[in-house]
Every structure is written in C-alpha cells, then in structure tokens.
Amino acid sequence: MKPFEQLPFTDVPAMPRLAHPYFETEARTVPIEADQFGKVNVHVRVFGAGPPLLLLHGLMTSSYSFRNVLVPLGKHFTLHIPDLLGAGRSDKPRVRYTPDALAASVGLTMKALGIWGAPAIGNSMGGYLLMRLALREPSAMSRLVNLHSPGVPTARMHALGAAFAVVPKVRPLIGALVRRDPERWVHKNVHYFDETLKSREEHREYARALMADGGLEAFASMLGDTLDAGEMATFAAELRDLPTFPIPLRLIYARKDKMVPPIVGTRLKELLPDAELVWLDNASHFAHVDAPEAFVLAALPFLERR
C-alpha cells in the first residue's frame, strides 16, 4: 500500500498487526480537583521499571496510542500514561477545555501520581499542553520530548476558529457527524504512514470517549477551545519573547503528516533556537505507532541525558 493509503473500513482487521501489552498494564484511577473541572477522576496506565516517565496523548486518541513503545521505553522507565480529561476512560465534565486549564490538570495528575519533575513525552495536543505547562510551572518536568505537536496557528486552525465563532451550530454539527458512527469517524480521521497498523481494537478504544457521557462535548471543546488559533498565537508570541525554553526540549517531527503540517516543527525551532529538532522519514504524526523503533531511537538518548 502507498503511504497514508487507508484500507476500507470493512477490511480493517479485528486485532492489531503488532502485538502489544497495553491491556496488561496496571490501571489506576487518580482523583484530582481542578479549578476548571472540579473534582474528577483521571484514568492512568502504569508499565515498566525504573525512574518515572510521563506519556501524554493528543486529540481523539488516548493512552492506548503508546501501545507500540511500551516495551522499549518500559525497559528504562516506569511509564505513567494518563487519559486526558475528556478522553479515554477519564471523566468528561461538560465545561470548556481551555488549553491552560487542561495543561494544569496534567500537572495536578503528575502531583497526584508523585512524579512531579519527571521527564515527559507528549504527542500532538499532548505535546502542546506540556509545553504550556512548562511555561507556567518549569519544575513540572525535567525535560520534554514533543512529538509532532501543534504550537503555532496554521491556516486550517484559523479557518476552524472562524467557523466556530461565526456559525453557532458548528459544534453540534460535528457532534452529529461523529455520533453517526464513532468508529468510522476514528478510522477516517486518524492517519498513519502505514495504515495496515489499524485495527478494530483501535477503533473501539478511540471511539470509547466519543460514545461516553459528555464525550462529544469534550471533543468539540478540545477542537475549538484547546486548539484555538488565538490562544496558539499568544503562545507563539510568548515563545518568541523567551531567552530560552524553561526546560530541555527535543522536537521530533515527521517529514510527512496529514494532521499537523511539518512546517510547524520548523517554526517552533525558529522560535526556540536552543530546542533540538529531529526529523523522521517514513513516519506520521503518530510516529510512536507507525515508526516505534525510529521514534524510540530519537527520544531515548535525550530522555536519559543528565
């Protein structure tokens, strides 16, 4: 198959082609109390041995997205992998998911887990949230690997923001489209360099949040509020004014991506000259899924650096 060529939904196999231990990981429920979200429960998976390492997923996925790097990373670290509020098996309160509020909830989760100050990996929106957390509380993480996150507003984000602002029915419309068949929505909107890695198991895991009480509202808010282009422009301006990023930062971007344009990695590097930028070939926005060996090779030496 060609890169990013999707299988017909009905041809996706029941089980993933690559075996993984995600469902053998320890499952924890971590209560936190956040200003924006109130008293809520965060679902966390724990795996491996050694010092702690936080793994944070992005929009429309969950802790399940790290399934293919659990073994290689778990040989070096005890992995703590939460589902963001509004995603996976975590609570989904019906509030606005603003970026700083969601980032703060990640910090509260780290404190509740006793891993404040650990290194971290964030994919996509997770990387963006961890960068925002590092700006507000530099002691939260010792270092950060940001895997293909947004961070500067793109034309697509500006267009989406304008639609949300001008057309009040956009959010309900998105909800209606997703509600028709959440698993097909996941299949259509999650893109891999190697699409044969998809499975119905993955579809079910990611659709779980969309079908849960409050899940569609949370997804729409993340799309419209967490990834708001205006908030991102303010964030980029903050980065531009920094003498250096508060913690060591490695940016890992795929040269091809159907979700966040790779130019975002270049622009973040321009804003943060001290950050390290690594490019991956034959990988996607989700390199930890479709290029796990290359991703671990790019991330592990940086994470273990003292």
Secondary structure, DSSP 8 states (H G I E B T S, - for coil): --TT----GGGS-SS-SS---GGGSEEEEEEEEETTTEEEEEEEEEEESSSEEEEE--TT--GGGGGGGHHHHHTTSEEEEE--TTSTTS---SS---HHHHHHHHHHHHHHHT-TT--EEEETHHHHHHHHHHHH-GGG-S-EEEES---S--HHHHHHHHHHHH-TTHHHHHHHHHHH-HHHHHHHH---SSGGG--HHHHHHHHHHHHSTTHHHHHHHIIIIIT-HHHHHHHHHHHHH-SS-SS-EEEEEES--SSS-THHHHHHHHH-TTSEEEEESS--TTHHHHSHHHHHHHHHHHHH--
